[in-house]
Amino acid sequence: MSQRADLAIADCGKCMSSTPALQRQHLGCGYLPRLKGRLSVWQPPSGYKGPDLTACAGYTANLPEVIEIAKIRLHWKHGNVTAACGGPPQDDVLDCVLILDGEYNALDQWRMTPAKDGGGGG
């Protein structure tokens, strides 16, 4: 059983109804105009080593392209990616699937580790 609570950024609707617009802009909400300057975009507790983040992870995870790759990943895990793509997948699609799979694995590993405070916080 996981010791981690669900990530607060996972529900855009809940965030929009409970977080003031200016605060959401500082967090990189993709539904609002971008602010100039440094954003306080959510990052995984273990840190982030990729390119500068420009939008909230919750918003990004709900983009149609990301959802499409997530669906293809499910087929890929069962050896059926060709059927999901309607033919052999292009290299960029496979690259995206591999990146997403690596991030899924990292998230699963993080969620299954006990929280340092002993509670469900993350």
N, C-alpha and C positions, 0 to 999 in steps of 0.2 A: 504494500500500500504506500502510496506517495505521501511524503511529508510536505509537499509543496501545494500552495493554493493556486488556483487558476490565475493566469496573468491578467491584470486589470486592463491591458490594452486589447484584449481579445474581442471586445464588444463595442464597436463604434457608436451604435445607437445609445447605449448606456453612458458612454463617455460624453457624447454630445449633450445628453440631457442632464448630466451631473457636473460638468466641468465648464467654467466660463470660457467664452470664445478666445479671449486674449491668452489665457493659460494654454488652451489647445493650440493656438498659433505658436507659442513658445515650444510646445512639444512636437511641432512639425505635423500638425493635422493636415492631411491632404485635402480636406473639404473646405479649408479656409485659405485666403491669400497668404502667400509666403512672406514671412518677416525677413527683413534684412538683418544681418548679424548672426551671431552664434545661437543655435537652437539647443534646447535641452532634450534631445530625442532619447527615448528609452533605449537602453543597451542591456544586453544580457549581464547577469551578475558576474560572470567569469570574464567579462570584458569583450571588446569587439576590436578586431584587427583589420577590418575591411576598409573600403573607401568611406569618406565622410557621409554620414547619414543625412538625408535631406527630407525625410518624411517619416511619420509614425509607423512603427512596425505593424500595428494593427491595420492601418489603412493599406499599407503595402501588401500585406498578406491577403487582403480581399480584392486586389486588382484581378481583372479577368484573366490576364496572362499567367498570374501565379496560380489561380484556381485551375486553369487548364493544365499547367505542368503538374500540379498536385494530382489531378485525375490520371494523367499519363503515368505518373510515378506508381500509382496503385497497379496499373496494368504491367508496368515494367517489373515490379516486385514479383509478379506471377508469371513472368516470361511471355507476356502477351502485348508488348509495346507496339508491335507492327499493326495489330488490329486496332489499337487505340489511335494510331496515327493514320490509318488508312493506307498503309504501305511502310516501307522502311523509314525510320525517323531520320531527320536531318541531324548533323553533328551538333548544331546549337541547341536543339531540343534535348538531346542526350546530355549535353553539358549542363543544361538547366536542371534536368532530372537528378543528375549526380550531385549538384550543389544543394538542391532541396533535400535530397536523401541524407546528405551529411549533416545538414542543419536539423532535420527531424531527429537523427540519432543523437546529436549533441543536446537537443532539448529534452529528449527522453532520459538521457543520462542525468542531466541536471535535475529534472523533476523527481527522479527516483532517489536522489541523495537527501539525507536528512537536513533540514534547515538548521543553521547554526544556533538559532534561538530555541530550537526544540519544537517550535510551532509550525504553522502552515505558511508563514510568510516567505517571500522569495526575493 
